[in-house]
Amino acid sequence: MNGYELIETLRDDHETALSRLGSSKALYALTGGEMDAPAVRAAAHDEAETAARLFEEWAETEDHEDAAELFSAVADAEADHREAIGSDEGNPDTDRPTYETLDGFGTTEERVGGLLARSIVGSRLAGQMVGFFVGSADTSSADAFRSIRDDYDDQLDRAAETLDAVCEDDADWERARAAAAAVVDAAYDHYVEALESMGVKPKNVC
């Protein structure tokens, strides 16, 4: 296996979950049903701040040079996202299911695999944010979130390439695959719980 094959495996194995995580209902779930610009920005700010903190910690504790450089670059990018979003509202929280799952990874291959999955999920949600601001005729914000989406796609490529450097055998690749799957599952479970708490049936979402 290589990094790009893992991406395709993840997309194939979690096609329905990833489709729903890239739907308008995912944005609805993220904002708690408050579909207005301040709520969207606050949710995006939370994501960027939480990610910046986690990946900076990983960069400081990672022994593998390639992985440490990746984590540091992602932390810097998330700090830039936080500034581009332009919101100081919200409540960054590493106890959210996706980040609780990421925070539980101890090996390099698990962490890079988890980052890979987080990049896929993040890109899809950022795409919904682009659409939201296009629909609101806010071209400046739409452009900002296009840039964020592009950064997620770049992070995905770098994660795939870094996995090629850190995975030495089938056991390493299996740990990376399992970690990536766990991140998608955590994101999807959180999405389902959020919608159900608002009386929305996730099974009806495509």
Buried (B, 14 or more C-beta within 10 A) or exposed (E): BEBBEBBEBBEEBBEEBBBBBBBEBBBBBBBEBEBEEEBBBBBBBBBBBBBBBBBBBBBEEBEBEBBBBBBBBBBBBBBBBBEBBEBEEBEBEBEBBBBEBBBEBEBBBBBBBBBBBBBBBBBBBBBBBBBBBBEBEBEEBBBBBBBBBEBBBBBBBBBBBBBBBBBEEEEBBBBBBBBBBBBBBBBBBBBBEBBEEEEBEBEEBE
